[in-house]
Amino acid sequence: MKKQLTIGLFGFGCVGTGLYEVLNKTTLLQASIKHIVIKDLSKKRIIDANYFSTDADRILDDEEINVVVELINDYEAAYEIVTKALKSGKHVVSANKKLIAYYLDELISLAKENQVSFLYEASVGGSIPIIRNLEEYYNNDSLSNINGIVNGTTNYILTKTGEGESFDEALKNAQDLGFAELDPTSDVDGFDAKYKLVLLLKHAFGFTAKQDAVWNYGIRQLKDWDATYAREKGLKIKLLAFGTRINNQVIGFVAPHLIPANHFAFNVENEFNAVVVEALFSDKQLFLGKGAGSHPTASAVLSDISALQFDYAYEYKKSKTEERLTFENDFSLKVYVSATTQEKLDEVEFADTLETYSGQSHSYKIGLIRYSEIQKMDWNAASEYFLAVVPDSVELDTKSILSASESTELIEELS
Ligand SMILES: NC(=O)c1ccc[n+]([C@@H]2O[C@H](COP(=O)([O-])OP(=O)(O)OC[C@H]3O[C@@H](n4cnc5c(N)ncnc54)[C@H](OP(=O)(O)O)[C@@H]3O)[C@@H](O)[C@H]2O)c1
């Protein structure tokens, strides 16, 4: 039976306002917002001031409120709110990937102990319903790969650099349009995508990856010559979150990839996100949609609220196999590395070289590098270099080559 949901909302920014608007346009849902807690009472809001306060306890101590929706932009404050809400027996819906990636198992345990639901569909891929599909549809252990574009800001920037803009110009345009924040570190250094990958690995394979164990390399160091190289070869550079399971080993990292025209991500442009799921029997399936924005993200929050009417909770069935799984660091990647000088390029230890170029402005090499070698350097801060993975290239134990993040032309059929 459907139950009445009385919501206490934290945050009334881009997504919070969007949620208010989409809730008002939805007739099938028995849900209403009773109170909204924000940070700055002096800001002008689109609804009556009586809704708002800065007092979290107005929501947390209100017994009539049975659902807390957490949509704030501060993960530490969100931790206090979410843990208190779960402990006081309220269901929680959140879009906060950083909070969840940092405290995943603790929050799952708290929800279980207090017999409430903790749902977070909007935290990965915006409007794309990926978490619930991984939980419900792919509810066995047949999944082998999950990878995709999960950060709209960097995808927008890469779309523009692919068209000939410099990284700095493209970032500035993204900031002017409100896609990128003034401090773009979380997006351009791949942290945001990494937090999302941690959640994907949990729901795809039942594996909790410690967020600081997952390598995240972004696009800050992309140079004009890298974009030109890609264009001239008919390739594109895309920031992909990559997850794969090989027997009992899980691999996960975030890095730019140099992809060919038949790759699923090739035509995913601007702020769009796309995730490909690869399973033993169903082969590859593509989820494509708007990865951010007020209404698209609010639509995923709305779906979680709607699921609560029927007492829906993630079961984490695949986590029962988790003790068998290990996070694998012993493999090689095929990569393109460019450097400002040949000397700098020579400092990078390749296990095997497939192609080299040495020029006046820069040099590059394509070849195999051990993952452990890559991890020795802080690539996000290494301004002399740019690295991009060349797909289909995870080589485990240098024996078994796994075909992963491989191309399909699904996107053309879908768009
Ligand atoms: N924007 C997107 O497209 C998108 C997509 C997916 C997920 N998300 C996630 O959704 C969440 C919200 O993002 P957003 O874009 O809506 O952020 P936003 O526009 O910056 O709004 C943040 C809201 O949080 C409030 N706030 C901040 N600290 C608070 C605190 N300690 N207590 C109560 N309220 C507090 C702010 O209050 P004031 O209004 O008073 O400043 C503001 O209303 C984040 O976790 C984000 O990562 C966003």
The ligand as an SDF file (V2000), in Angstrom:
LIG
                    3D

 48 52  0  0  0  0  0  0  0  0999 V2000
   23.5450   20.4110   -9.7510 N   0  0  0  0  0  0  0  0  0  0  0  0
   23.5120   19.2230  -10.3430 C   0  0  0  0  0  0  0  0  0  0  0  0
   23.2800   19.1310  -11.5460 O   0  0  0  0  0  0  0  0  0  0  0  0
   23.7280   17.9750   -9.5340 C   0  0  0  0  0  0  0  0  0  0  0  0
   23.6880   16.7290  -10.1770 C   0  0  0  0  0  0  0  0  0  0  0  0
   23.8350   15.5610   -9.4250 C   0  0  0  0  0  0  0  0  0  0  0  0
   24.0600   15.6510   -8.0680 C   0  0  0  0  0  0  0  0  0  0  0  0
   24.1500   16.8790   -7.4710 N   0  0  0  0  0  0  0  0  0  0  0  0
   24.3640   16.9200   -6.0290 C   0  0  0  0  0  0  0  0  0  0  0  0
   23.2100   17.4870   -5.4150 O   0  0  0  0  0  0  0  0  0  0  0  0
   23.5970   18.2060   -4.2310 C   0  0  0  0  0  0  0  0  0  0  0  0
   23.0760   19.6410   -4.3370 C   0  0  0  0  0  0  0  0  0  0  0  0
   23.6590   20.2480   -5.4660 O   0  0  0  0  0  0  0  0  0  0  0  0
   23.1600   21.6690   -6.0140 P   0  0  0  0  0  0  0  0  0  0  0  0
   23.7460   21.8220   -7.3680 O   0  0  0  0  0  0  0  0  0  0  0  0
   21.6910   21.8090   -5.8390 O   0  0  0  0  0  0  0  0  0  0  0  0
   23.9000   22.6740   -5.0170 O   0  0  0  0  0  0  0  0  0  0  0  0
   23.6710   24.2440   -4.8790 P   0  0  0  0  0  0  0  0  0  0  0  0
   22.8860   24.7960   -6.0070 O   0  0  0  0  0  0  0  0  0  0  0  0
   25.0150   24.8410   -4.5970 O   0  0  0  0  0  0  0  0  0  0  0  0
   22.7530   24.3690   -3.5700 O   0  0  0  0  0  0  0  0  0  0  0  0
   23.2150   23.9330   -2.3360 C   0  0  0  0  0  0  0  0  0  0  0  0
   22.1690   24.1710   -1.2840 C   0  0  0  0  0  0  0  0  0  0  0  0
   22.6460   23.6490   -0.0480 O   0  0  0  0  0  0  0  0  0  0  0  0
   22.3780   24.5950    0.9770 C   0  0  0  0  0  0  0  0  0  0  0  0
   23.3260   24.3560    2.0780 N   0  0  0  0  0  0  0  0  0  0  0  0
   24.6770   24.3690    2.0510 C   0  0  0  0  0  0  0  0  0  0  0  0
   25.1880   24.0290    3.2570 N   0  0  0  0  0  0  0  0  0  0  0  0
   24.1090   23.7880    4.0580 C   0  0  0  0  0  0  0  0  0  0  0  0
   23.9550   23.3720    5.4010 C   0  0  0  0  0  0  0  0  0  0  0  0
   25.0210   23.1440    6.1860 N   0  0  0  0  0  0  0  0  0  0  0  0
   22.6960   23.1910    5.8980 N   0  0  0  0  0  0  0  0  0  0  0  0
   21.5950   23.4120    5.1050 C   0  0  0  0  0  0  0  0  0  0  0  0
   21.6900   23.7970    3.8220 N   0  0  0  0  0  0  0  0  0  0  0  0
   22.9300   23.9830    3.2990 C   0  0  0  0  0  0  0  0  0  0  0  0
   22.5310   25.9440    0.2960 C   0  0  0  0  0  0  0  0  0  0  0  0
   21.8390   26.9050    1.0710 O   0  0  0  0  0  0  0  0  0  0  0  0
   21.6880   28.4300    0.5550 P   0  0  0  0  0  0  0  0  0  0  0  0
   20.6680   28.3500   -0.5510 O   0  0  0  0  0  0  0  0  0  0  0  0
   21.1660   29.1510    1.7380 O   0  0  0  0  0  0  0  0  0  0  0  0
   23.0400   28.8540    0.1050 O   0  0  0  0  0  0  0  0  0  0  0  0
   21.8450   25.6590   -1.0420 C   0  0  0  0  0  0  0  0  0  0  0  0
   20.4530   25.8070   -0.9520 O   0  0  0  0  0  0  0  0  0  0  0  0
   25.1340   18.0960   -4.1530 C   0  0  0  0  0  0  0  0  0  0  0  0
   25.4780   17.0000   -3.3370 O   0  0  0  0  0  0  0  0  0  0  0  0
   25.5280   17.8050   -5.5910 C   0  0  0  0  0  0  0  0  0  0  0  0
   26.7560   17.1090   -5.6840 O   0  0  0  0  0  0  0  0  0  0  0  0
   23.9770   18.0320   -8.1750 C   0  0  0  0  0  0  0  0  0  0  0  0
  1  2  1  0
  2  3  2  0
  2  4  1  0
  4  5  1  0
  4 48  2  0
  5  6  2  0
  6  7  1  0
  7  8  2  0
  8  9  1  0
  8 48  1  0
  9 10  1  0
  9 46  1  0
 10 11  1  0
 11 12  1  0
 11 44  1  0
 12 13  1  0
 13 14  1  0
 14 15  2  0
 14 16  1  0
 14 17  1  0
 17 18  1  0
 18 19  2  0
 18 20  1  0
 18 21  1  0
 21 22  1  0
 22 23  1  0
 23 24  1  0
 23 42  1  0
 24 25  1  0
 25 26  1  0
 25 36  1  0
 26 27  1  0
 26 35  1  0
 27 28  2  0
 28 29  1  0
 29 30  1  0
 29 35  2  0
 30 31  1  0
 30 32  2  0
 32 33  1  0
 33 34  2  0
 34 35  1  0
 36 37  1  0
 36 42  1  0
 37 38  1  0
 38 39  2  0
 38 40  1  0
 38 41  1  0
 42 43  1  0
 44 45  1  0
 44 46  1  0
 46 47  1  0
M  CHG  2   8   1  16  -1
M  END
$$$$
